[in-house]
Amino acid sequence: MPIDVFGVLANPVRRRLLERLREGPSSTGELAAMFELGRPAVSEHLAVLRKAGLVREEPRGRHRYYHLEPDRLAEVRDWLHPFEHYWSRRLDALADFLDEESET
């Protein structure tokens, strides 16, 4: 059964891990230090990201380093692309509304 990537991305901890991994590979310990969660909890989130194909794991001695897998994220971007026009229009309408409100 395929993993629901959007369900995986819905979790704020996993999104933050991905954001950090955009800067480059990191060890489990370095990633866990970003949170007030225990290392086992962060490892579970990393396992979910790995199963979804969003990160890959590289063992180096006793440590594991995680790398972002951008190809999988590109699939998500490609799926979302047709909706960009909708959000662009909505944000433009919001900006117009706010401009009108500030004039009054």
N, C-alpha and C positions, 0 to 999 in steps of 0.2 A: 504494500500500500504506500503510495507516494506521500511524502511529508508536505503538509500545508505550509508553504513558505510564508504566507501572510500571517498565519497563526504564530509561526516562529518569530516573525518580526514585530508582532503585537506586544511582545514583552519588552518593557523599558530597559531591563538589565541587558538583554541580548542586543538591543539596538545600541546601547552605550558601548558594549564590547566591540561591536562592528565599527563604531565610530573611532574607537581607540586603535583598532587594527588598521584603519586607513593610514595611520602614521607609520606603520611598519610592524613586523612580527614582534610578538611579546610572549614571555613565558607565562605559565599559569599563575605563578606567584606575583608577577608584576601586574597582571590583570586583576587578580583577587585584591590587591592592595587598593584598587580604585573604589571598592565597595565596603559597606559595613556588613557584608555577608561573610560567612566562613568560606574557606577555600573549597571544601566539598560542594557547596551550593554553586559557586562560580564554575567549578569543573562540570557540574551537571548542565549548566547553561551552555558551556562550550561544547559538550557532547551533543546537545540538541542542534546547535549551529553546524557542527560537523556532519551530523546525519542529514541535515537539510542541504548540505553541499555549499554552505556559505563561508566556511573556514576549513582549512586543512591543518593537520597536526604533524609536527616534525619532532621526533624524539632526538634529544641531544644529551647523551649521558643519562643522568637522573632527572633531567628537566624535559618538559614538553613545551615547544614553541608553537604558537598559532599564527597562521597567515590568512589574510583575507582572500577569498576566492571570488574575484570580480565578475567572472563569467556568469555565475548563478545570479548575482545581483543585476547583471545586464538583462537577464530574462525577465526579472521583475520590472525593470525600467521599461522594457519593450512592451510588456503587457499594460503598464500604466500610461504609456504615451498617448493613446487615443483620448484619455480623460484630461490631458493637460489643457486643452482648449476650454473645456467646461470650467475648470478651476481658474483659469486666466480670466474668463468672462466674469466669474463670481467675484474675484478679487478686484477687478476693475470697477464693478458695480459698488463694492464696498468702499473703495477709494473715492468714487464720485459722491456717495452718500456722506462720507466723513467730511469731504470738502464743503458740501452744502451745509452741513451742520456747523462747521467752524465759521461760516460766513454769517450765520444768524446770531 
